[in-house]
């Protein structure tokens, strides 16, 4: 998925799960479009609530 290993996806999901304020994460850019190349960065956006 997105040219990432299953372990990479788990790592990202586990990191996001540590923050209750994060409600969702979105991957965008070349990885989301499927035209990524080896070494492409991971474009991501996180959304959620803030108690500040």
PEQUI-V818732 format. One record per run of one state. SS is the DSSP state (a for helix, b for strand, c for the rest). FROM is the first residue (numbers start at 0). TO is the last residue. If there is no record, write none. Layout:
ss->[SS & SS]
from->[FROM & FROM]
to->[TO & TO]
This chain:
ss->[c & a & c & b & c & a & c & b & c]
from->[0 & 5 & 17 & 21 & 28 & 29 & 33 & 42 & 48]
to->[4 & 16 & 20 & 27 & 28 & 32 & 41 & 47 & 51]
